[in-house]
Amino acid sequence: MTFLFDTLRYAFDYFDQDGTGQITLENLIKIFGSVQHASEVLGEDGVDIDGDSQISFEEFKSMMMSHDGSRQRTLHYTKRDPSYSDRPQSKSESALKGAAEKK
């Protein structure tokens, strides 16, 4: 195994929280905290290649290895998007939003 393969497998396993070998809508909802966001990720063009509404390891690997620049890794979740309103806000997000509204 290579470092890249091991890294991709580790990342895939993080998203495949129930260990089925597939990243499902339910897995994505648990991670992203939003049905809307999870559905967008799963429905993004080129992610679910075989159209079975799940992401296999091969599909995940293909998506992550894509160098076309059109989708800077959909599953990356360090920046929270405030447009996903059904995702609970953290205390710091609520505080920042409140401070911004007071200005």
N, C-alpha and C positions, 0 to 999 in steps of 0.2 A: 504494500500500500504506500501511496505517496502522501506527503503532507497536505497537498491540495485535496486529494480524495478524502482523507481523514477529516479535514476541515469542513468540506461539503457534507459529509455524512453526519458530523456532529451538529451542524446547523440544521440539516434535514430532520434529524432526530429531535431537536428542540421543538420544531413545528409539529412533528408527528407525535403529539403528546400521549396518544393512546396506544402507540406501538403497533399500528396496523400495517405499516409499510406504505401508507398513503397519507398525504396531508388533506384533510377533509374540511368542509365548510365549518363544521363544529370545532375542529382544532383551531382554525383561524379566528373564529369568534372568541374563543377563550384567550387567545393571544392579543388580538387587537381590541377586544372589548366592544366591538361594534359589528352588527350584522351587515350594515352598509359597507363598511371598510372591508370586511372579510369577503363579501360578495364581489366587490370591485377587484380585489386581488385575484380571486379565483376566476373571474370572468375576463380578466385582462387578456388581450390578444397575445397569443404565443406562450401562455403559461400552461394551460390545460390542453396540451397538444392533441390528445386522443378524445377529448370531449366527454370524459366520464365523470365530470364534476369533482375530480380529485387530482391531486398533484403527486405523481409517482416520483421516486428518486431520480429516474432518468429525466423526467420533465423538469424537476427542480435543478438538476445539474445543468441541463441545457439552458434554462433561464439564467442561472447564475454565471455561466460561462459566456453568455452572449456579449459580444463586444460592439453591438450596433449603436449603443448610446441612446436608443429611443426610450428605454425604461431603466432608469438608474435604480435597479434592484427594488422591485415592488415590495418584497418582504422586509425591507429595512425599516426599523421602527424606532429610531432614536429621536426623530422630530415628531412631535404630536401635532396632528392637524386639527385645529379648532373647528373645522367644518363638520367633523364627525360628532354631532351633538348627542348621540345616544351613548357615547363612551363617557363614563364617569370622569370628572375632572379630579386631578390630584389637589391637595391642599395648596401647593405652591401655585398651580395654575389658577385656582380660584382667587388666591390673594393677588396675583398679578393682574387678573382680569378686573378685580375690584379696584385696584389702584389706578388702572388705566381709565376706568369709567369715571373716577373722581376728578380727573384732570380736565 
